Structures are given as structure tokens and as C-alpha cells.
Amino acid sequence: MADKITVALIYDFDGTLSPGNMQEYDFIPAVGKSNMEFWHEANTLAEEQDADQVLTYMARMIQAAQSKGLSLRREAFRESGRNVKFYAGVEEWFRRINEYGAERGVRILHYVNSSGLKEIIEGTAIAHEFKNIYACSFLYNVDGIAYWPAVAVNYTNKTQFIFKINKGVESVFDTKDVNRFMEESKRPVPFSRMIYFGDGTTDIPCMKLVKNFGGHSIAVYNPEEEGQRSLLNDLIRDNRVNHVCPANYCEGTEIDTVVKTIIDKIVMDERLSELEVARE
């Protein structure tokens, strides 16, 4: 293999890399609400107004912060991200998988594709590991204060970012290049070299998309809630995902073995393709 193979690992965030929702570690306690109270208010607003639940949670964040006199600056959200906790092994995962790929001539790229808040993710201990973070974000006024949603990522429009990764389009704003025809062989990250990690129903469109186009999808669950595995196994039965694993990213765990095996398969598939071309 003359050139390195590029493989994209694409992660949902809440429930996939981190237990719970990122707002629950710092922001919701700071506005004086319980997790149940905050999400009930946001979801009730969505139901009453027949609105998108992602947009209503973002609206409630702004309203709740304003009512408590909390900062709505980008830096304040990033500071909140410092308190986000991760599943076992997450912080060491990226270096180890990068090294595993490099030893086999594979360049690993990591992406986030989340309905959570980009500004919070940018403040987490693992933010530097990602080539790009596709997530919800706010617009900021001339004083640097958040006042309106800039990007809202729900379970269906998450799929657009899979195509952006496929074609090497980094910008959320750019809708021209992502819709321009590009031969499969010239796309920076073929679907067959994608691994998607998600934790539930909101990730199903992305997981199914990646799987149907020849990539691999992994549904994860909180290891402390073993009953979730039987529920997620239905996704395998329904042909929506390839694997179900506990969200434990330590060396030697089930997800570690699965991902390394997928990388090995991608390498062998590439070698096989090269042999077939050489015979022509």
C-alpha cells in the first residue's frame, strides 16, 4: 500500500463517550434545576409548540441562564465542559487506536456527530482528539453573548455530516461541495472505511446509513445497565447495526477488540483490491 488508508471513527457523544447528557454535569445544577425538571420543561415546550426538541432545549438553556444571571459566553460553556466525565478508557482510547492504525498503515480520524452542544464539547479533556466536532452551537452577538441557535443537530439531520466526512467537507455552512458529484474513488473517506458509534434510537439513521453503505456501526450501552444490551440487540436483528458493545473503551474490552478487527478487515480488503487490480 503506497498511501495510508484513512479510516473515520465517528462518535455520538452523550451516552456514547460520556454517561448521561453533557448539560447535567455543570450547567443544569448551576441554573438550580434537577435534570428531570430541565428536560421536562424543554420537552413539554417542544410538544406544546410542535417544535424540534433540540431547538427547545437550546432555548431553555438561554432562558434558564438569563434568569439566573449566568454567563452565556462561549468561554462559559467551554468551562462547563471541563466537568464532563467519560466512560472507562475513553481518554486513553484515541492514542491507542491511532497507534494501532499507524502500525498497519492506517490513518485514523476521529469525529463527533452529536445533538449536544459544541461549545461544551470543546471544553472537554478529549476535544483535541477530534478532527472536527459536528454538534449544536449558538450564534453570538457583538458582545460575545449567545442569543440564538446557529446549528441544531437532531437525529435525522445528523446524517448530513456523514456525507460531509465522506467528501472531506469541514464546514457546516458549505452545502455546495457536499452536494457536488464526486467519484467514489476520489472521496477522502469511503463509507466502507467508517465506524459509527451511537447509543440509541437517535443514532439509528446514522448507524443504518453507514452500515448500508458498507461501513460498520456499533451500538453501545452503559456497562452498569446490562439490561440495555437485550434492547439494543434488536438493532442487530433489524439489520440496523453490526455490533452491540458495553461502553468500556479500555484495552482488551469487547469494543476494543471489535474496532481493531474492523481496522484489520479494512486493511485486508484494501490488499485484496490491490491484488485484483494487479491481475487486470
C-alpha positions as CSV (number, residue, x, y, z in Angstrom):
1,M,0.0,0.0,0.0
2,A,1.7,3.1,-1.2
3,D,-0.5,5.6,0.6
4,K,-2.0,5.3,4.1
5,I,-5.6,4.2,4.3
6,T,-7.9,6.7,6.0
7,V,-10.4,5.4,8.4
8,A,-13.0,7.6,10.2
9,L,-14.3,6.8,13.6
10,I,-17.5,8.9,14.2
11,Y,-19.0,9.2,17.7
12,D,-22.2,10.4,19.1
13,F,-21.2,12.0,22.5
14,D,-23.9,11.8,25.2
15,G,-24.4,8.2,26.3
16,T,-21.6,7.0,23.9
17,L,-18.4,8.6,25.2
18,S,-19.9,10.0,28.3
19,P,-22.7,8.8,30.7
20,G,-25.7,11.0,30.7
21,N,-26.1,14.4,29.0
22,M,-23.3,16.9,29.0
23,Q,-25.6,19.6,30.4
24,E,-26.1,17.6,33.5
25,Y,-22.6,17.8,34.8
26,D,-22.4,21.5,35.4
27,F,-25.0,23.7,33.5
28,I,-28.3,22.3,34.9
29,P,-27.1,22.3,38.5
30,A,-25.9,25.9,38.0
31,V,-29.3,27.1,37.0
32,G,-30.8,25.5,40.1
33,K,-32.8,22.7,38.4
34,S,-32.9,19.0,38.6
35,N,-32.1,17.0,35.4
36,M,-35.6,15.8,35.3
37,E,-37.1,19.3,35.7
38,F,-34.9,20.8,32.9
39,W,-35.6,18.2,30.3
40,H,-39.3,18.0,31.2
41,E,-39.6,21.8,30.6
42,A,-37.7,21.5,27.3
43,N,-39.7,18.5,26.0
44,T,-43.0,20.0,27.2
45,L,-42.2,23.2,25.3
46,A,-41.5,21.1,22.2
47,E,-44.8,19.2,22.5
48,E,-46.9,22.3,23.2
49,Q,-45.4,24.3,20.3
50,D,-44.9,21.2,18.0
51,A,-41.3,22.2,17.8
52,D,-38.0,20.4,17.4
53,Q,-36.7,19.1,20.8
54,V,-33.2,20.1,20.1
55,L,-34.2,23.7,19.4
56,T,-36.3,23.8,22.6
57,Y,-33.5,22.5,24.8
58,M,-31.2,25.2,23.4
59,A,-33.9,27.9,24.0
60,R,-34.4,26.6,27.6
61,M,-30.6,26.8,28.2
62,I,-30.6,30.5,27.2
63,Q,-33.7,31.3,29.2
64,A,-32.5,29.4,32.3
65,A,-29.1,31.1,32.2
66,Q,-30.6,34.5,31.8
67,S,-33.0,34.0,34.7
68,K,-30.0,33.1,37.0
69,G,-27.7,35.8,35.6
70,L,-25.2,33.2,34.4
71,S,-22.7,33.9,31.6
72,L,-23.8,33.0,28.1
73,R,-20.3,33.5,26.6
74,R,-18.6,30.7,24.6
75,E,-15.9,30.6,27.3
76,A,-18.5,29.8,30.0
77,F,-19.9,26.9,28.0
78,R,-16.3,25.6,27.5
79,E,-15.6,25.9,31.2
80,S,-18.7,23.7,31.8
81,G,-17.2,21.1,29.5
82,R,-14.2,20.7,31.9
83,N,-16.6,18.8,34.3
84,V,-17.8,16.3,31.8
85,K,-16.9,12.7,32.8
86,F,-16.2,9.8,30.4
87,Y,-16.7,6.1,30.3
88,A,-13.8,3.9,31.4
89,G,-10.8,4.0,28.9
90,V,-12.1,6.9,26.8
91,E,-9.3,9.3,27.5
92,E,-6.6,6.7,26.5
93,W,-8.6,5.3,23.7
94,F,-7.7,7.7,20.9
95,R,-3.9,7.4,21.3
96,R,-4.1,3.6,21.5
97,I,-6.3,3.2,18.4
98,N,-4.2,5.8,16.5
99,E,-1.1,3.8,17.2
100,Y,-2.8,0.5,16.3
101,G,-3.8,2.0,12.9
102,A,-0.4,3.6,12.3
103,E,1.3,0.2,12.7
104,R,-0.9,-1.1,9.9
105,G,-0.5,1.8,7.5
106,V,-3.9,3.3,8.6
107,R,-4.5,7.0,9.4
108,I,-7.3,7.2,12.0
109,L,-9.5,10.3,12.0
110,H,-12.0,10.9,14.9
111,Y,-15.2,12.9,14.6
112,V,-18.0,13.9,16.9
113,N,-21.6,13.9,15.5
114,S,-23.8,15.0,18.4
115,S,-27.0,16.7,19.3
116,G,-25.2,18.0,22.3
117,L,-23.5,21.5,22.5
118,K,-20.3,22.0,20.5
119,E,-19.1,24.7,22.9
120,I,-19.3,22.3,25.9
121,I,-17.6,19.5,23.9
122,E,-14.8,22.0,23.0
123,G,-14.1,22.4,26.7
124,T,-13.8,18.7,27.5
125,A,-10.5,16.9,28.1
126,I,-10.8,15.0,24.8
127,A,-11.8,17.8,22.5
128,H,-8.3,18.0,20.9
129,E,-8.6,14.3,19.7
130,F,-11.2,15.2,17.1
131,K,-10.6,16.4,13.5
132,N,-14.0,18.0,13.6
133,I,-16.9,18.4,16.1
134,Y,-20.3,18.4,14.4
135,A,-22.8,19.4,17.1
136,C,-25.3,22.1,18.1
137,S,-24.0,25.6,18.6
138,F,-25.2,29.2,19.3
139,L,-24.9,32.4,17.5
140,Y,-23.2,35.2,19.5
141,N,-23.8,38.9,19.4
142,V,-21.1,41.6,19.2
143,D,-20.6,41.3,23.0
144,G,-19.9,37.6,22.7
145,I,-23.2,36.6,24.3
146,A,-25.2,33.6,22.9
147,Y,-28.7,34.7,21.8
148,W,-29.9,32.2,19.1
149,P,-29.2,28.7,17.8
150,A,-26.6,28.6,15.0
151,V,-26.7,24.8,14.4
152,A,-29.3,22.4,15.6
153,V,-28.4,18.7,15.1
154,N,-31.3,16.2,15.5
155,Y,-31.5,12.5,14.8
156,T,-32.2,12.8,11.1
157,N,-30.1,15.8,10.1
158,K,-27.1,14.1,11.7
159,T,-26.8,12.1,8.5
160,Q,-25.6,15.2,6.6
161,F,-22.4,15.1,8.5
162,I,-21.7,11.5,7.4
163,F,-21.7,12.8,3.8
164,K,-19.5,15.8,4.7
165,I,-16.9,13.4,6.2
166,N,-17.2,11.2,3.1
167,K,-16.4,14.1,0.8
168,G,-14.0,15.9,3.1
169,V,-16.2,18.9,3.7
170,E,-15.4,20.5,7.0
171,S,-17.8,23.5,7.0
172,V,-21.4,23.3,8.3
173,F,-22.3,26.2,6.1
174,D,-21.0,24.6,2.9
175,T,-23.9,22.9,1.1
176,K,-22.4,23.3,-2.3
177,D,-19.4,20.9,-2.2
178,V,-21.2,18.3,-0.2
179,N,-23.9,18.1,-2.9
180,R,-21.4,18.2,-5.8
181,F,-20.8,14.9,-7.7
182,M,-17.6,13.2,-6.7
183,E,-16.5,9.8,-7.9
184,E,-16.4,7.2,-5.2
185,S,-12.7,6.5,-5.7
186,K,-11.9,10.2,-5.1
187,R,-13.8,10.6,-1.9
188,P,-11.4,11.1,1.1
189,V,-13.3,8.7,3.4
190,P,-15.3,6.0,1.7
191,F,-18.3,4.8,3.7
192,S,-16.7,1.3,3.8
193,R,-13.9,2.9,6.0
194,M,-16.2,4.4,8.5
195,I,-17.0,3.1,12.0
196,Y,-20.0,4.8,13.7
197,F,-20.6,4.7,17.5
198,G,-24.0,5.5,18.9
199,D,-26.1,4.7,22.0
200,G,-29.7,4.5,20.9
201,T,-32.6,5.5,18.8
202,T,-31.4,9.0,17.9
203,D,-28.4,7.4,16.3
204,I,-30.3,4.8,14.2
205,P,-30.4,6.8,10.9
206,C,-26.6,7.3,11.0
207,M,-25.8,3.8,12.1
208,K,-28.1,2.3,9.5
209,L,-26.7,4.6,6.8
210,V,-23.1,3.7,7.5
211,K,-23.9,0.0,7.7
212,N,-25.9,0.0,4.5
213,F,-23.1,1.7,2.6
214,G,-20.6,-0.9,3.6
215,G,-19.2,0.6,6.8
216,H,-19.6,-0.6,10.4
217,S,-21.9,0.6,13.1
218,I,-21.5,-0.1,16.8
219,A,-24.3,0.5,19.3
220,V,-23.0,1.0,22.9
221,Y,-24.7,0.9,26.3
222,N,-23.8,1.8,29.8
223,P,-22.0,-1.2,31.3
224,E,-23.8,-0.5,34.6
225,E,-27.2,-1.1,32.9
226,E,-26.8,-4.6,31.5
227,G,-30.5,-4.8,30.6
228,Q,-29.8,-2.4,27.8
229,R,-27.9,-4.9,25.8
230,S,-31.0,-7.0,25.1
231,L,-32.9,-3.9,23.9
232,L,-30.0,-2.9,21.6
233,N,-29.7,-6.5,20.2
234,D,-33.0,-5.7,18.4
235,L,-31.0,-3.3,16.3
236,I,-28.9,-6.2,15.0
237,R,-31.9,-8.3,14.4
238,D,-33.5,-5.4,12.4
239,N,-30.2,-5.1,10.4
240,R,-29.6,-1.5,11.7
241,V,-26.2,-2.1,13.3
242,N,-23.3,-4.6,13.1
243,H,-22.3,-4.8,16.8
244,V,-23.6,-4.1,20.3
245,C,-20.9,-3.5,23.0
246,P,-20.7,-2.1,26.5
247,A,-19.2,1.5,26.6
248,N,-15.9,0.4,28.1
249,Y,-13.0,1.6,26.0
250,C,-10.2,0.0,27.9
251,E,-7.6,-2.2,26.2
252,G,-8.8,-5.7,25.7
253,T,-12.5,-5.0,26.1
254,E,-15.2,-6.0,23.6
255,I,-15.3,-2.7,21.8
256,D,-11.5,-2.5,21.6
257,T,-11.4,-6.0,20.0
258,V,-14.2,-5.2,17.6
259,V,-12.7,-1.9,16.4
260,K,-9.2,-3.4,15.9
261,T,-10.7,-6.3,14.0
262,I,-12.6,-3.9,11.7
263,I,-9.4,-2.0,11.1
264,D,-7.7,-5.3,10.2
265,K,-10.5,-6.1,7.8
266,I,-10.3,-2.8,6.1
267,V,-6.5,-3.3,5.6
268,M,-7.1,-6.8,4.2
269,D,-9.8,-5.6,1.9
270,E,-7.5,-3.0,0.5
271,R,-4.7,-5.5,-0.1
272,L,-7.2,-7.8,-1.9
273,S,-8.3,-4.9,-4.1
274,E,-4.7,-4.2,-5.0
275,L,-4.2,-7.8,-6.0
276,E,-7.3,-7.8,-8.2
277,V,-6.1,-4.6,-9.9
278,A,-2.7,-6.0,-10.5
279,R,-4.1,-9.1,-12.2
280,E,-6.1,-6.9,-14.7
